[in-house]
Amino acid sequence: MKKLITATLFALGLAGAAQAADPAVGTWQTQVDDGAYAHVKMAPCGAAICGTIARTFNDSGEYKSPNLGKTLVIDMTPEGGGKYAGKVWRPSNNKVYIGKMSVSGNSLQLSGCVAGGLICSKQTWQRVK
């Protein structure tokens, strides 16, 4: 019984460490969209990665957007090699799109697509240090 408990705790510890090491986890700055940009906090949500709007900025500086705390990156499931698939919410039109994401170092490429991926809008985000 002791061995089973130890093995279970060890496995849970490894799973937690694997999620913490995910290259998408952290805070990312979006590109300007409709005159504003945001800091998005990416964190594990089950087996996927989700991104929540943590701070918002416009030409005047930081402001309190009604979108603070809302999920922008939805259930991005790792596909390997720093690539993910899930959904993306665009606050300016309140629509959810098919999403793709890839992470390389401190750069994150995010796209939201319609029509089965034929028409896409892309952004490059930078990691906030």
ZICORWO-V449136 format. One record per pair of residues at least 6 apart in sequence whose C-alpha atoms are under 8 Angstrom apart, sorted by sequence separation. I is the first residue (numbers start at 1). J is the second residue. D is the distance in Angstrom with one decimal. If there is no record, write none. Layout:
# ZICORWO-V449136
i=I j=J d=D
i=I j=J d=D
This chain:
# ZICORWO-V449136
i=31 j=37 d=5.9
i=43 j=49 d=5.5
i=44 j=50 d=6.2
i=56 j=62 d=5.7
i=57 j=63 d=5.7
i=78 j=84 d=4.5
i=79 j=85 d=7.1
i=89 j=95 d=5.7
i=90 j=96 d=6.4
i=102 j=108 d=5.7
i=103 j=109 d=6.4
i=113 j=119 d=5.5
i=114 j=120 d=6.5
i=30 j=37 d=5.6
i=31 j=38 d=7.9
i=42 j=49 d=6.5
i=43 j=50 d=5.7
i=55 j=62 d=7.3
i=56 j=63 d=5.8
i=77 j=84 d=5.2
i=78 j=85 d=6.8
i=89 j=96 d=4.3
i=90 j=97 d=7.9
i=101 j=108 d=6.9
i=102 j=109 d=5.2
i=113 j=120 d=4.1
i=29 j=37 d=7.2
i=30 j=38 d=5.5
i=42 j=50 d=5.5
i=43 j=51 d=6.4
i=55 j=63 d=7.8
i=56 j=64 d=6.6
i=76 j=84 d=5.4
i=77 j=85 d=5.3
i=88 j=96 d=5.5
i=89 j=97 d=6.3
i=101 j=109 d=5.5
i=102 j=110 d=6.8
i=112 j=120 d=5.5
i=113 j=121 d=6.4
i=29 j=38 d=5.8
i=30 j=39 d=6.4
i=42 j=51 d=4.1
i=55 j=64 d=7.6
i=56 j=65 d=6.3
i=76 j=85 d=5.0
i=77 j=86 d=6.1
i=87 j=96 d=6.5
i=88 j=97 d=5.2
i=101 j=110 d=4.5
i=111 j=120 d=6.3
i=112 j=121 d=5.5
i=29 j=39 d=4.5
i=30 j=40 d=7.3
i=41 j=51 d=5.2
i=42 j=52 d=6.5
i=75 j=85 d=7.8
i=76 j=86 d=4.2
i=87 j=97 d=5.5
i=88 j=98 d=6.4
i=100 j=110 d=5.9
i=101 j=111 d=6.4
i=111 j=121 d=5.5
i=112 j=122 d=6.6
i=28 j=39 d=5.4
i=29 j=40 d=6.4
i=40 j=51 d=5.7
i=41 j=52 d=5.2
i=75 j=86 d=5.2
i=76 j=87 d=6.7
i=87 j=98 d=4.7
i=88 j=99 d=5.2
i=99 j=110 d=7.2
i=100 j=111 d=5.3
i=111 j=122 d=4.3
i=27 j=39 d=6.3
i=28 j=40 d=5.2
i=40 j=52 d=5.3
i=41 j=53 d=6.4
i=56 j=68 d=7.3
i=74 j=86 d=6.0
i=75 j=87 d=6.5
i=86 j=98 d=6.3
i=87 j=99 d=4.2
i=99 j=111 d=5.6
i=100 j=112 d=6.7
i=110 j=122 d=5.7
i=111 j=123 d=6.4
i=27 j=40 d=5.5
i=28 j=41 d=6.5
i=40 j=53 d=4.5
i=41 j=54 d=6.0
i=55 j=68 d=6.5
i=73 j=86 d=7.8
i=74 j=87 d=4.9
i=85 j=98 d=7.9
i=86 j=99 d=4.9
i=87 j=100 d=7.4
i=99 j=112 d=4.6
i=109 j=122 d=7.2
i=110 j=123 d=5.3
i=27 j=41 d=4.3
i=28 j=42 d=7.5
i=39 j=53 d=6.1
i=40 j=54 d=5.5
i=53 j=67 d=6.9
i=54 j=68 d=5.9
i=73 j=87 d=6.2
i=74 j=88 d=5.8
i=85 j=99 d=5.8
i=86 j=100 d=6.3
i=98 j=112 d=5.4
i=99 j=113 d=6.4
i=109 j=123 d=6.0
i=110 j=124 d=6.3
i=26 j=41 d=5.8
i=27 j=42 d=6.0
i=38 j=53 d=6.5
i=39 j=54 d=5.6
i=40 j=55 d=7.2
i=53 j=68 d=5.2
i=54 j=69 d=6.0
i=73 j=88 d=4.8
i=74 j=89 d=7.5
i=85 j=100 d=4.6
i=97 j=112 d=5.1
i=98 j=113 d=5.1
i=109 j=124 d=4.6
i=110 j=125 d=7.6
i=25 j=41 d=7.6
i=26 j=42 d=5.2
i=38 j=54 d=7.3
i=39 j=55 d=5.1
i=52 j=68 d=7.8
i=53 j=69 d=5.1
i=72 j=88 d=5.8
i=73 j=89 d=6.5
i=84 j=100 d=5.7
i=85 j=101 d=6.4
i=97 j=113 d=5.5
i=98 j=114 d=6.5
i=108 j=124 d=5.6
i=109 j=125 d=6.4
i=25 j=42 d=4.9
i=26 j=43 d=6.7
i=38 j=55 d=5.5
i=39 j=56 d=6.4
i=52 j=69 d=5.7
i=53 j=70 d=5.7
i=72 j=89 d=4.9
i=83 j=100 d=7.5
i=84 j=101 d=5.0
i=97 j=114 d=6.2
i=107 j=124 d=6.8
i=108 j=125 d=5.0
i=24 j=42 d=6.5
i=25 j=43 d=5.1
i=38 j=56 d=4.3
i=52 j=70 d=5.5
i=53 j=71 d=6.4
i=71 j=89 d=7.4
i=72 j=90 d=7.0
i=83 j=101 d=5.7
i=84 j=102 d=6.1
i=98 j=116 d=7.9
i=107 j=125 d=5.8
i=108 j=126 d=6.3
i=24 j=43 d=7.8
i=25 j=44 d=7.3
i=37 j=56 d=6.0
i=38 j=57 d=6.0
i=52 j=71 d=4.3
i=53 j=72 d=6.6
i=72 j=91 d=7.9
i=83 j=102 d=4.3
i=98 j=117 d=7.3
i=107 j=126 d=4.9
i=108 j=127 d=7.7
i=36 j=56 d=7.2
i=37 j=57 d=5.4
i=51 j=71 d=5.7
i=52 j=72 d=5.7
i=82 j=102 d=5.3
i=83 j=103 d=6.6
i=106 j=126 d=5.8
i=107 j=127 d=6.4
i=36 j=57 d=5.6
i=37 j=58 d=6.5
i=50 j=71 d=7.0
i=51 j=72 d=5.6
i=52 j=73 d=7.0
i=82 j=103 d=5.1
i=106 j=127 d=5.0
i=36 j=58 d=4.4
i=50 j=72 d=7.6
i=51 j=73 d=4.5
i=82 j=104 d=6.8
i=35 j=58 d=6.2
i=36 j=59 d=7.3
i=50 j=73 d=5.1
i=51 j=74 d=6.7
i=76 j=99 d=7.7
i=88 j=111 d=7.8
i=20 j=44 d=8.0
i=25 j=49 d=7.5
i=35 j=59 d=7.4
i=49 j=73 d=7.7
i=50 j=74 d=5.0
i=67 j=91 d=7.3
i=76 j=100 d=7.7
i=88 j=112 d=5.9
i=19 j=44 d=6.6
i=24 j=49 d=7.5
i=49 j=74 d=7.3
i=50 j=75 d=5.4
i=76 j=101 d=7.6
i=87 j=112 d=7.3
i=49 j=75 d=5.6
i=50 j=76 d=6.3
i=48 j=75 d=5.1
i=49 j=76 d=5.0
i=48 j=76 d=5.2
i=49 j=77 d=6.4
i=48 j=77 d=4.5
i=49 j=78 d=7.9
i=45 j=75 d=7.0
i=47 j=77 d=6.9
i=48 j=78 d=6.7
i=42 j=73 d=8.0
i=40 j=72 d=7.8
i=24 j=82 d=7.8
i=34 j=92 d=7.3
i=23 j=82 d=7.0
i=24 j=103 d=6.3
i=23 j=103 d=6.6
i=28 j=108 d=8.0
i=23 j=104 d=7.9
i=23 j=105 d=7.6
i=24 j=108 d=7.7
i=39 j=128 d=7.8
i=31 j=123 d=6.3
i=30 j=123 d=7.3
i=31 j=124 d=6.5
i=30 j=124 d=7.0
i=31 j=125 d=6.1
i=30 j=125 d=4.7
i=29 j=125 d=5.4
i=30 j=126 d=7.0
i=28 j=125 d=6.0
i=29 j=126 d=5.3
i=28 j=126 d=5.5
i=29 j=127 d=6.2
i=28 j=127 d=4.4
i=29 j=128 d=6.2
i=27 j=127 d=6.0
i=28 j=128 d=5.3
i=26 j=127 d=7.3
i=27 j=128 d=5.5
i=26 j=128 d=7.8
i=27 j=129 d=7.8
